[in-house]
Amino acid sequence: MKTIIVACGSGVATSQTVASKVEKLCKERKIPAKVVAVDIKSLEQNVRIADVYISIAPSNKDYGIPTINGIPFLTGVGMKETMDKLENILTK
């Protein structure tokens, strides 16, 4: 099972919303994945166990794993394409 980390400033509202949406979409597509929402302060620690990082806030930092923009999961704009990209990464 792959692990997806979603991070925002507080790890409460935005990351939880995106994590729930991604978890639901993974289940619909039958992609076995664990989705974890964290605050940005604990990202460094948690990203070590992750296969993909979904970022809510833009960052140029390389965590050594694929990073996906999480905004489409909030707005719905470009969500299918972003989920297709995530699925491609998770099923490699």
N, CA, C and O atoms as a GROMACS GRO file, in nm:
protein
  368
    1MET      N    1   0.085  -0.118   0.000
    1MET     CA    2   0.000   0.000   0.000
    1MET      C    3   0.089   0.124   0.000
    1MET      O    4   0.186   0.132   0.075
    2LYS      N    5   0.055   0.219  -0.085
    2LYS     CA    6   0.131   0.344  -0.095
    2LYS      C    7   0.080   0.443   0.009
    2LYS      O    8  -0.035   0.437   0.052
    3THR      N    9   0.168   0.535   0.048
    3THR     CA   10   0.133   0.639   0.145
    3THR      C   11   0.140   0.775   0.079
    3THR      O   12   0.238   0.808   0.013
    4ILE      N   13   0.034   0.852   0.098
    4ILE     CA   14   0.024   0.988   0.045
    4ILE      C   15   0.020   1.083   0.164
    4ILE      O   16  -0.060   1.065   0.256
    5ILE      N   17   0.106   1.184   0.163
    5ILE     CA   18   0.108   1.286   0.267
    5ILE      C   19   0.047   1.414   0.210
    5ILE      O   20   0.084   1.456   0.100
    6VAL      N   21  -0.045   1.473   0.282
    6VAL     CA   22  -0.105   1.601   0.245
    6VAL      C   23  -0.071   1.699   0.357
    6VAL      O   24  -0.097   1.670   0.474
    7ALA      N   25  -0.014   1.813   0.322
    7ALA     CA   26   0.026   1.908   0.427
    7ALA      C   27  -0.026   2.048   0.397
    7ALA      O   28  -0.028   2.094   0.283
    8CYS      N   29  -0.067   2.115   0.505
    8CYS     CA   30  -0.103   2.257   0.500
    8CYS      C   31  -0.047   2.321   0.626
    8CYS      O   32   0.018   2.254   0.706
    9GLY      N   33  -0.072   2.448   0.643
    9GLY     CA   34  -0.016   2.522   0.755
    9GLY      C   35  -0.046   2.464   0.891
    9GLY      O   36   0.044   2.450   0.973
   10SER      N   37  -0.171   2.430   0.917
   10SER     CA   38  -0.207   2.381   1.050
   10SER      C   39  -0.234   2.231   1.055
   10SER      O   40  -0.237   2.173   1.163
   11GLY      N   41  -0.254   2.169   0.941
   11GLY     CA   42  -0.283   2.026   0.937
   11GLY      C   43  -0.425   1.993   0.980
   11GLY      O   44  -0.457   1.878   1.008
   12VAL      N   45  -0.510   2.095   0.985
   12VAL     CA   46  -0.645   2.073   1.035
   12VAL      C   47  -0.747   2.081   0.921
   12VAL      O   48  -0.802   1.978   0.881
   13ALA      N   49  -0.772   2.198   0.870
   13ALA     CA   50  -0.884   2.214   0.776
   13ALA      C   51  -0.849   2.176   0.633
   13ALA      O   52  -0.905   2.080   0.579
   14THR      N   53  -0.759   2.247   0.572
   14THR     CA   54  -0.733   2.229   0.429
   14THR      C   55  -0.674   2.092   0.400
   14THR      O   56  -0.721   2.023   0.309
   15SER      N   57  -0.573   2.052   0.474
   15SER     CA   58  -0.512   1.922   0.445
   15SER      C   59  -0.609   1.808   0.473
   15SER      O   60  -0.607   1.707   0.402
   16GLN      N   61  -0.694   1.822   0.574
   16GLN     CA   62  -0.793   1.719   0.603
   16GLN      C   63  -0.896   1.709   0.490
   16GLN      O   64  -0.937   1.599   0.452
   17THR      N   65  -0.936   1.824   0.438
   17THR     CA   66  -1.032   1.826   0.328
   17THR      C   67  -0.974   1.757   0.205
   17THR      O   68  -1.040   1.673   0.143
   18VAL      N   69  -0.852   1.794   0.170
   18VAL     CA   70  -0.787   1.734   0.053
   18VAL      C   71  -0.762   1.585   0.077
   18VAL      O   72  -0.785   1.504  -0.013
   19ALA      N   73  -0.716   1.548   0.195
   19ALA     CA   74  -0.689   1.408   0.226
   19ALA      C   75  -0.817   1.324   0.212
   19ALA      O   76  -0.813   1.214   0.157
   20SER      N   77  -0.928   1.375   0.261
   20SER     CA   78  -1.055   1.303   0.251
   20SER      C   79  -1.097   1.284   0.105
   20SER      O   80  -1.142   1.177   0.066
   21LYS      N   81  -1.081   1.389   0.026
   21LYS     CA   82  -1.116   1.384  -0.116
   21LYS      C   83  -1.028   1.283  -0.189
   21LYS      O   84  -1.077   1.202  -0.267
   22VAL      N   85  -0.897   1.289  -0.163
   22VAL     CA   86  -0.803   1.198  -0.229
   22VAL      C   87  -0.830   1.053  -0.188
   22VAL      O   88  -0.827   0.963  -0.271
   23GLU      N   89  -0.857   1.032  -0.060
   23GLU     CA   90  -0.888   0.897  -0.012
   23GLU      C   91  -1.012   0.841  -0.083
   23GLU      O   92  -1.014   0.726  -0.125
   24LYS      N   93  -1.114   0.924  -0.095
   24LYS     CA   94  -1.238   0.883  -0.163
   24LYS      C   95  -1.211   0.850  -0.310
   24LYS      O   96  -1.258   0.748  -0.362
   25LEU      N   97  -1.134   0.935  -0.377
   25LEU     CA   98  -1.104   0.913  -0.519
   25LEU      C   99  -1.018   0.788  -0.538
   25LEU      O  100  -1.036   0.714  -0.635
   26CYS      N  101  -0.926   0.763  -0.446
   26CYS     CA  102  -0.844   0.641  -0.454
   26CYS      C  103  -0.931   0.517  -0.439
   26CYS      O  104  -0.914   0.418  -0.511
   27LYS      N  105  -1.025   0.522  -0.346
   27LYS     CA  106  -1.116   0.408  -0.328
   27LYS      C  107  -1.201   0.385  -0.453
   27LYS      O  108  -1.222   0.271  -0.495
   28GLU      N  109  -1.250   0.493  -0.512
   28GLU     CA  110  -1.332   0.482  -0.633
   28GLU      C  111  -1.252   0.417  -0.747
   28GLU      O  112  -1.307   0.341  -0.827
   29ARG      N  113  -1.124   0.448  -0.752
   29ARG     CA  114  -1.038   0.395  -0.858
   29ARG      C  115  -0.969   0.265  -0.817
   29ARG      O  116  -0.887   0.211  -0.892
   30LYS      N  117  -1.002   0.217  -0.699
   30LYS     CA  118  -0.944   0.092  -0.647
   30LYS      C  119  -0.792   0.099  -0.638
   30LYS      O  120  -0.722   0.004  -0.673
   31ILE      N  121  -0.743   0.212  -0.590
   31ILE     CA  122  -0.600   0.231  -0.567
   31ILE      C  123  -0.575   0.215  -0.417
   31ILE      O  124  -0.624   0.295  -0.338
   32PRO      N  125  -0.500   0.113  -0.377
   32PRO     CA  126  -0.472   0.097  -0.234
   32PRO      C  127  -0.374   0.205  -0.187
   32PRO      O  128  -0.257   0.206  -0.226
   33ALA      N  129  -0.422   0.293  -0.103
   33ALA     CA  130  -0.338   0.402  -0.055
   33ALA      C  131  -0.381   0.447   0.083
   33ALA      O  132  -0.500   0.448   0.117
   34LYS      N  133  -0.284   0.484   0.162
   34LYS     CA  134  -0.306   0.543   0.294
   34LYS      C  135  -0.282   0.693   0.277
   34LYS      O  136  -0.176   0.734   0.230
   35VAL      N  137  -0.380   0.775   0.315
   35VAL     CA  138  -0.368   0.919   0.300
   35VAL      C  139  -0.360   0.981   0.439
   35VAL      O  140  -0.446   0.959   0.524
   36VAL      N  141  -0.253   1.058   0.462
   36VAL     CA  142  -0.227   1.116   0.593
   36VAL      C  143  -0.219   1.269   0.581
   36VAL      O  144  -0.142   1.320   0.500
   37ALA      N  145  -0.297   1.340   0.661
   37ALA     CA  146  -0.293   1.487   0.665
   37ALA      C  147  -0.204   1.530   0.781
   37ALA      O  148  -0.219   1.482   0.893
   38VAL      N  149  -0.111   1.621   0.752
   38VAL     CA  150  -0.019   1.670   0.855
   38VAL      C  151  -0.006   1.820   0.845
   38VAL      O  152  -0.043   1.881   0.744
   39ASP      N  153   0.049   1.880   0.951
   39ASP     CA  154   0.080   2.023   0.942
   39ASP      C  155   0.218   2.038   0.880
   39ASP      O  156   0.298   1.945   0.879
   40ILE      N  157   0.245   2.155   0.828
   40ILE     CA  158   0.368   2.180   0.755
   40ILE      C  159   0.492   2.161   0.843
   40ILE      O  160   0.598   2.126   0.793
   41LYS      N  161   0.477   2.183   0.974
   41LYS     CA  162   0.591   2.167   1.066
   41LYS      C  163   0.636   2.022   1.078
   41LYS      O  164   0.754   1.995   1.100
   42SER      N  165   0.544   1.928   1.063
   42SER     CA  166   0.580   1.787   1.075
   42SER      C  167   0.600   1.719   0.939
   42SER      O  168   0.615   1.598   0.932
   43LEU      N  169   0.598   1.798   0.832
   43LEU     CA  170   0.613   1.742   0.698
   43LEU      C  171   0.746   1.669   0.682
   43LEU      O  172   0.749   1.557   0.632
   44GLU      N  173   0.856   1.732   0.722
   44GLU     CA  174   0.989   1.672   0.706
   44GLU      C  175   0.994   1.532   0.766
   44GLU      O  176   1.051   1.441   0.707
   45GLN      N  177   0.937   1.516   0.882
   45GLN     CA  178   0.937   1.388   0.952
   45GLN      C  179   0.849   1.286   0.879
   45GLN      O  180   0.889   1.170   0.862
   46ASN      N  181   0.732   1.328   0.837
   46ASN     CA  182   0.636   1.237   0.776
   46ASN      C  183   0.665   1.204   0.630
   46ASN      O  184   0.627   1.098   0.582
   47VAL      N  185   0.732   1.293   0.561
   47VAL     CA  186   0.756   1.271   0.418
   47VAL      C  187   0.851   1.153   0.396
   47VAL      O  188   0.854   1.096   0.287
   48ARG      N  189   0.926   1.117   0.497
   48ARG     CA  190   1.019   1.003   0.486
   48ARG      C  191   0.947   0.871   0.463
   48ARG      O  192   1.003   0.779   0.403
   49ILE      N  193   0.824   0.860   0.510
   49ILE     CA  194   0.749   0.735   0.496
   49ILE      C  195   0.650   0.740   0.379
   49ILE      O  196   0.576   0.645   0.356
   50ALA      N  197   0.651   0.850   0.306
   50ALA     CA  198   0.551   0.871   0.200
   50ALA      C  199   0.605   0.836   0.062
   50ALA      O  200   0.726   0.838   0.036
   51ASP      N  201   0.512   0.804  -0.026
   51ASP     CA  202   0.545   0.778  -0.166
   51ASP      C  203   0.514   0.899  -0.254
   51ASP      O  204   0.573   0.917  -0.360
   52VAL      N  205   0.420   0.983  -0.206
   52VAL     CA  206   0.378   1.104  -0.279
   52VAL      C  207   0.344   1.211  -0.177
   52VAL      O  208   0.289   1.183  -0.070
   53TYR      N  209   0.378   1.335  -0.211
   53TYR     CA  210   0.343   1.450  -0.127
   53TYR      C  211   0.246   1.537  -0.205
   53TYR      O  212   0.276   1.580  -0.316
   54ILE      N  213   0.129   1.565  -0.146
   54ILE     CA  214   0.033   1.658  -0.205
   54ILE      C  215   0.046   1.789  -0.129
   54ILE      O  216   0.017   1.796  -0.010
   55SER      N  217   0.089   1.891  -0.201
   55SER     CA  218   0.118   2.021  -0.142
   55SER      C  219   0.001   2.117  -0.159
   55SER      O  220  -0.054   2.131  -0.268
   56ILE      N  221  -0.035   2.183  -0.050
   56ILE     CA  222  -0.139   2.285  -0.058
   56ILE      C  223  -0.076   2.421  -0.086
   56ILE      O  224  -0.130   2.502  -0.162
   57ALA      N  225   0.039   2.446  -0.024
   57ALA     CA  226   0.111   2.572  -0.043
   57ALA      C  227   0.228   2.548  -0.137
   57ALA      O  228   0.298   2.448  -0.124
   58PRO      N  229   0.251   2.638  -0.232
   58PRO     CA  230   0.362   2.622  -0.326
   58PRO      C  231   0.497   2.619  -0.253
   58PRO      O  232   0.520   2.694  -0.158
   59SER      N  233   0.585   2.532  -0.299
   59SER     CA  234   0.718   2.522  -0.242
   59SER      C  235   0.814   2.473  -0.349
   59SER      O  236   0.776   2.394  -0.436
   60ASN      N  237   0.936   2.519  -0.343
   60ASN     CA  238   1.038   2.475  -0.439
   60ASN      C  239   1.127   2.367  -0.380
   60ASN      O  240   1.222   2.323  -0.444
   61LYS      N  241   1.097   2.324  -0.258
   61LYS     CA  242   1.179   2.224  -0.191
   61LYS      C  243   1.157   2.086  -0.252
   61LYS      O  244   1.044   2.046  -0.280
   62ASP      N  245   1.268   2.014  -0.271
   62ASP     CA  246   1.260   1.878  -0.323
   62ASP      C  247   1.268   1.781  -0.205
   62ASP      O  248   1.366   1.780  -0.131
   63TYR      N  249   1.163   1.701  -0.188
   63TYR     CA  250   1.158   1.606  -0.078
   63TYR      C  251   1.201   1.466  -0.121
   63TYR      O  252   1.196   1.372  -0.041
   64GLY      N  253   1.242   1.451  -0.245
   64GLY     CA  254   1.288   1.323  -0.294
   64GLY      C  255   1.177   1.228  -0.335
   64GLY      O  256   1.203   1.112  -0.367
   65ILE      N  257   1.053   1.275  -0.334
   65ILE     CA  258   0.939   1.198  -0.380
   65ILE      C  259   0.855   1.288  -0.470
   65ILE      O  260   0.868   1.410  -0.464
   66PRO      N  261   0.770   1.230  -0.554
   66PRO     CA  262   0.685   1.314  -0.639
   66PRO      C  263   0.596   1.407  -0.555
   66PRO      O  264   0.541   1.367  -0.452
   67THR      N  265   0.585   1.531  -0.602
   67THR     CA  266   0.500   1.630  -0.536
   67THR      C  267   0.391   1.673  -0.633
   67THR      O  268   0.417   1.702  -0.750
   68ILE      N  269   0.269   1.675  -0.582
   68ILE     CA  270   0.153   1.713  -0.663
   68ILE      C  271   0.084   1.832  -0.599
   68ILE      O  272   0.073   1.841  -0.477
   69ASN      N  273   0.039   1.924  -0.683
   69ASN     CA  274  -0.036   2.040  -0.636
   69ASN      C  275  -0.174   1.996  -0.588
   69ASN      O  276  -0.248   1.932  -0.663
   70GLY      N  277  -0.208   2.028  -0.464
   70GLY     CA  278  -0.335   1.986  -0.406
   70GLY      C  279  -0.451   2.080  -0.430
   70GLY      O  280  -0.565   2.046  -0.397
   71ILE      N  281  -0.426   2.197  -0.485
   71ILE     CA  282  -0.532   2.295  -0.505
   71ILE      C  283  -0.647   2.242  -0.591
   71ILE      O  284  -0.763   2.271  -0.560
   72PRO      N  285  -0.621   2.165  -0.698
   72PRO     CA  286  -0.734   2.112  -0.775
   72PRO      C  287  -0.830   2.026  -0.693
   72PRO      O  288  -0.948   2.018  -0.726
   73PHE      N  289  -0.782   1.963  -0.587
   73PHE     CA  290  -0.872   1.884  -0.503
   73PHE      C  291  -0.962   1.974  -0.418
   73PHE      O  292  -1.068   1.931  -0.373
   74LEU      N  293  -0.920   2.098  -0.397
   74LEU     CA  294  -1.003   2.194  -0.324
   74LEU      C  295  -1.104   2.262  -0.415
   74LEU      O  296  -1.221   2.277  -0.380
   75THR      N  297  -1.057   2.303  -0.533
   75THR     CA  298  -1.141   2.382  -0.623
   75THR      C  299  -1.223   2.298  -0.721
   75THR      O  300  -1.328   2.341  -0.768
   76GLY      N  301  -1.173   2.179  -0.750
   76GLY     CA  302  -1.238   2.096  -0.852
   76GLY      C  303  -1.186   2.124  -0.992
   76GLY      O  304  -1.209   2.045  -1.083
   77VAL      N  305  -1.117   2.237  -1.010
   77VAL     CA  306  -1.064   2.275  -1.141
   77VAL      C  307  -0.937   2.195  -1.169
   77VAL      O  308  -0.837   2.210  -1.098
   78GLY      N  309  -0.941   2.110  -1.269
   78GLY     CA  310  -0.826   2.028  -1.304
   78GLY      C  311  -0.810   1.905  -1.215
   78GLY      O  312  -0.706   1.840  -1.216
   79MET      N  313  -0.914   1.874  -1.138
   79MET     CA  314  -0.904   1.763  -1.043
   79MET      C  315  -0.886   1.628  -1.113
   79MET      O  316  -0.805   1.547  -1.069
   80LYS      N  317  -0.959   1.604  -1.220
   80LYS     CA  318  -0.947   1.476  -1.289
   80LYS      C  319  -0.806   1.456  -1.340
   80LYS      O  320  -0.748   1.348  -1.324
   81GLU      N  321  -0.749   1.557  -1.402
   81GLU     CA  322  -0.613   1.548  -1.456
   81GLU      C  323  -0.512   1.526  -1.344
   81GLU      O  324  -0.418   1.448  -1.358
   82THR      N  325  -0.532   1.596  -1.232
   82THR     CA  326  -0.442   1.581  -1.118
   82THR      C  327  -0.454   1.442  -1.058
   82THR      O  328  -0.354   1.381  -1.020
   83MET      N  329  -0.576   1.391  -1.049
   83MET     CA  330  -0.596   1.256  -0.996
   83MET      C  331  -0.538   1.152  -1.091
   83MET      O  332  -0.484   1.051  -1.046
   84ASP      N  333  -0.548   1.175  -1.220
   84ASP     CA  334  -0.486   1.085  -1.319
   84ASP      C  335  -0.334   1.081  -1.298
   84ASP      O  336  -0.273   0.974  -1.302
   85LYS      N  337  -0.276   1.197  -1.274
   85LYS     CA  338  -0.132   1.205  -1.249
   85LYS      C  339  -0.096   1.129  -1.121
   85LYS      O  340   0.002   1.054  -1.118
   86LEU      N  341  -0.176   1.148  -1.016
   86LEU     CA  342  -0.152   1.078  -0.890
   86LEU      C  343  -0.165   0.927  -0.911
   86LEU      O  344  -0.081   0.850  -0.862
   87GLU      N  345  -0.267   0.885  -0.981
   87GLU     CA  346  -0.286   0.742  -1.008
   87GLU      C  347  -0.167   0.685  -1.082
   87GLU      O  348  -0.121   0.575  -1.051
   88ASN      N  349  -0.117   0.757  -1.179
   88ASN     CA  350  -0.002   0.712  -1.257
   88ASN      C  351   0.119   0.693  -1.166
   88ASN      O  352   0.191   0.594  -1.180
   89ILE      N  353   0.142   0.784  -1.075
   89ILE     CA  354   0.255   0.775  -0.982
   89ILE      C  355   0.237   0.655  -0.890
   89ILE      O  356   0.332   0.579  -0.866
   90LEU      N  357   0.117   0.637  -0.838
   90LEU     CA  358   0.092   0.532  -0.739
   90LEU      C  359   0.090   0.391  -0.799
   90LEU      O  360   0.115   0.294  -0.728
   91THR      N  361   0.062   0.379  -0.927
   91THR     CA  362   0.052   0.247  -0.986
   91THR      C  363   0.173   0.208  -1.069
   91THR      O  364   0.169   0.108  -1.140
   92LYS      N  365   0.279   0.285  -1.062
   92LYS     CA  366   0.403   0.251  -1.135
   92LYS      C  367   0.462   0.125  -1.080
   92LYS      O  368   0.567   0.080  -1.127
   0.00000   0.00000   0.00000
